[in-house]
Amino acid sequence: VQLQASGGGLVQAGGSLRLSCAASGGINAMSWYHQAPGKQRELVASITENGSANYKDFVKGRFTISRDNDKNTVDLQMNSLKPEDTGVYYCNAGYFRGIYYYPISWGQGTQVTVSS
């Protein structure tokens, strides 16, 4: 499956952005990853095929992941953005085995810059 991410941009701290990821075909579990400058890519939020969402602690209460199975899209609504949220965001299609998420296909990434 091919993934196309969009929606990044420049925003002031405290602002909001909505990222969207469109898949070329049917998708199972999906996720969003964040890669800050000079750091490793890390999982931010994931969602199962039936819509059950999981979040890393540092985005809980601020980010919301959602999906539309009819359109094969997954979105990430990001509120109360902080400068440390700056980086490239990647959508990913994968699967869950138990509580662990395994990434398979990656989108091209979209840049988010949060100014202080």
C-alpha positions in Angstrom: 0.0 0.0 0.0 1.2 3.5 -0.8 0.7 6.3 1.7 0.5 10.0 1.1 0.8 12.4 4.0 -0.2 16.1 4.0 -1.2 18.9 6.3 2.1 20.0 7.8 3.2 23.5 8.2 4.4 26.3 10.5 2.4 27.2 13.5 2.9 29.1 16.7 3.1 27.3 20.1 -0.4 26.6 21.3 -1.8 26.3 17.8 -3.3 23.4 16.0 -2.6 21.4 12.8 -4.4 18.5 11.2 -2.4 15.9 9.4 -3.9 13.6 6.9 -2.7 10.3 5.3 -4.3 8.8 2.3 -3.7 5.1 1.5 -3.9 3.6 -2.0 -5.8 0.6 -0.8 -7.4 -1.1 2.2 -5.5 -0.6 5.5 -5.4 -2.4 8.8 -3.7 -0.7 11.7 -2.3 2.7 11.1 0.0 5.0 13.0 1.8 8.3 13.0 5.4 8.7 13.9 7.4 11.8 14.8 11.1 12.4 14.0 12.6 15.4 15.7 15.8 16.9 14.2 18.7 14.7 14.9 16.6 12.1 16.7 15.2 8.7 16.0 11.7 8.3 14.7 9.2 7.5 17.4 5.7 6.3 17.6 3.2 9.0 18.5 -0.3 7.5 18.0 -1.8 4.3 16.5 -5.2 3.1 15.7 -6.6 -0.3 15.1 -8.8 -1.3 12.2 -11.9 -1.0 14.4 -10.9 2.5 15.6 -9.3 1.8 19.0 -6.6 4.4 19.5 -3.4 4.5 21.5 -1.2 7.4 22.3 2.3 8.1 23.7 2.1 9.9 27.0 3.7 13.1 25.7 0.7 13.7 23.3 -2.2 12.4 25.3 -4.9 15.0 25.7 -3.4 17.0 22.8 -3.4 14.8 19.8 -6.3 12.7 18.4 -5.9 10.0 15.7 -8.9 9.0 13.7 -9.6 7.1 10.5 -12.2 6.8 7.7 -12.2 3.2 6.5 -14.4 4.1 3.5 -11.9 6.7 2.3 -8.8 4.8 3.5 -7.5 7.8 5.4 -6.1 8.4 8.8 -5.8 11.8 10.4 -3.9 13.3 13.3 -5.4 16.3 14.9 -2.7 18.1 16.9 -3.8 20.7 19.4 -1.8 22.8 22.0 1.3 22.3 19.9 4.7 22.8 21.6 8.1 23.6 20.1 9.2 20.1 20.9 6.5 18.8 18.5 8.6 20.1 15.7 9.8 17.6 13.2 8.7 15.3 10.4 5.6 13.3 10.8 5.2 10.0 9.0 2.1 8.0 8.6 2.5 4.2 8.6 0.4 1.1 7.8 1.2 -1.9 10.0 -0.4 -4.4 12.3 -0.8 -5.2 16.0 0.4 -8.4 17.6 -0.9 -8.2 21.1 -0.1 -4.7 22.4 2.8 -4.1 20.1 2.6 -2.3 16.8 4.7 -3.4 13.8 5.2 -0.8 11.1 5.2 -2.0 7.4 4.6 0.7 4.9 5.7 4.3 5.3 4.5 7.6 3.8 6.9 10.3 2.7 6.6 12.5 5.8 5.3 16.0 6.3 7.1 18.8 8.1 5.6 20.4 11.2 7.4 23.4 12.7 6.2 24.9 15.9 7.6 28.3 16.8 7.9 29.6 20.4 
